[in-house]
Amino acid sequence: MRAALPALRQTSNGRVVNFSSVDGIARHAGFGSYNGIKFAVECLSEVLAQEVSPFGIKVIIVGTIYLA
């Protein structure tokens, strides 16, 4: 993201796609580190979306489902 954002700002267009998981919201015992990282991806994506919105850039979060 850090490398791509300057070019996206100049074009006033573009998409940032981050991959997360429903485990970023729904926590499961034994997956603390994984859940924490996915929660951080969700937060980073939501804040980034607010910051880059004035530049016409969209942020998309692709959620995955872990089935045991």
N, C-alpha and C positions, 0 to 999 in steps of 0.2 A: 504494500500500500504506500509506503513512504516513497518508493521510487516512482510509482505510477501517478500519484496525486498531482504533482506539478503539471504534468502533461494534460491530465483530465481537466484541471482548472483552466488551462489556456483554451481548451476547446469548448468549455462550458457544456460538456456533455460526457456521458460515460456511466459505467456501472462498476461497483466494487462488489464482488461475490465472496461471502465468507461462509464456510461450512461449520455448522454447529450440530447440536443434537438435542432431542427433547430432554436428555439427561442433564442439560444445563438448567432446566427448570424443575424437573422431577428427579429428586435425589434417590440414590440407592446405596444401601450399606455396602461397603467394600469397594466402592468406586469413587471415593472422595476426591482424589487428584483429578480423575477424568471429569467428574461433575464440576469441579471448581474451574477447570480450564474451559469447559464448554460454557459455563456461566459467564466467564470473562469475555469469551468471544461474543456472546449475546450483548453484553454491556458495551463493549468496544464498538460493535456494529451500530447500536442504537445511538450512541453519542456521536460517532463519525457521521451518521446520516444527518444529524442536526447541523453539524459543522460544515458539511459540504453541500447541503441543500441550496444555499444561495448561489452556488456555482453550477447548478443544473446537474449535479452528480447524484445518482441514486445508490443506495446500499441495500443489497439483498442478502438475507440470511437463509441458507439452505439447511433445513433441519433433517437429521437422520434419526432413525429409530433403531435402537439396539434390542434385538430379540434374543434372549438366552435360551 
